[in-house]
Amino acid sequence: MQHEVKQESQTQRILNHLITGQTLTPLEALKNFGCFRLGARIWDLKADGHKIDSKNVVVNGKHVAEYRLIELSKRVAKAVNEP
């Protein structure tokens, strides 16, 4: 009998990364999570109620967005704080 292992979604893995206090750029998202559309995943997270800030940074001479988590959605924050 085989057991099915459920894999986290890209969006959840990105949120977990941001929860650690780290920032994330599109190139890092591609390298670490195989995510070609970080802006779309950030939009999904914002639609879920998470507060995420972005700023433009220069990486290898290119201007890119860098994202960081400001505040978890109330639903997720409540679930994290429950025993």
C-alpha positions in Angstrom: 0.0 0.0 0.0 1.4 3.4 -1.0 1.0 6.5 1.1 0.3 9.7 -0.7 2.6 12.5 0.4 1.0 15.9 0.1 3.4 18.6 -1.2 3.1 22.2 -0.1 2.0 24.7 -2.7 4.4 27.3 -4.1 2.4 29.9 -2.4 2.6 28.2 1.0 6.4 27.6 0.6 6.8 31.3 -0.3 4.8 32.4 2.8 6.8 30.0 5.0 10.0 31.7 3.7 8.7 35.2 4.3 7.5 34.2 7.8 11.2 33.6 8.8 11.8 37.3 8.2 13.7 36.9 5.0 13.1 38.9 1.9 12.5 37.4 -1.6 13.2 38.5 -5.1 11.9 36.9 -8.3 15.3 35.3 -9.0 15.5 33.8 -5.5 11.9 32.5 -5.9 12.8 30.8 -9.2 15.9 29.2 -7.8 14.4 28.2 -4.4 10.8 27.4 -5.3 10.7 27.0 -9.1 8.3 30.0 -9.2 8.4 31.9 -12.5 5.6 34.4 -11.4 6.5 35.6 -7.9 4.3 38.7 -8.4 1.2 36.5 -8.9 2.0 34.4 -5.8 2.4 37.7 -3.8 -0.9 38.9 -5.1 -2.5 35.6 -3.9 -0.9 36.1 -0.4 -2.2 39.7 -0.3 -5.7 38.5 -1.4 -5.6 36.1 1.6 -5.1 39.1 3.9 -1.3 39.0 4.4 0.4 42.4 4.5 3.5 42.3 2.2 5.8 45.2 1.4 7.9 45.6 -1.7 10.7 47.8 -2.7 12.9 48.1 -5.8 16.4 46.9 -5.5 19.3 46.4 -7.9 20.5 42.8 -8.4 23.3 42.2 -11.0 22.6 45.6 -12.5 18.8 45.0 -12.9 16.0 46.6 -11.0 13.8 44.0 -9.4 11.1 43.9 -6.6 12.1 42.6 -3.2 9.2 41.4 -1.0 9.0 41.1 2.8 6.2 40.1 5.1 4.8 42.9 7.3 1.9 41.0 9.0 0.2 37.7 8.7 -3.5 37.5 7.9 -5.6 37.4 11.1 -6.8 33.9 10.2 -3.2 32.5 9.9 -1.9 34.4 12.9 -4.7 33.0 15.0 -4.0 29.4 13.8 -0.3 29.8 14.5 -0.9 31.0 18.0 -3.4 28.3 19.0 -2.1 25.4 21.1 
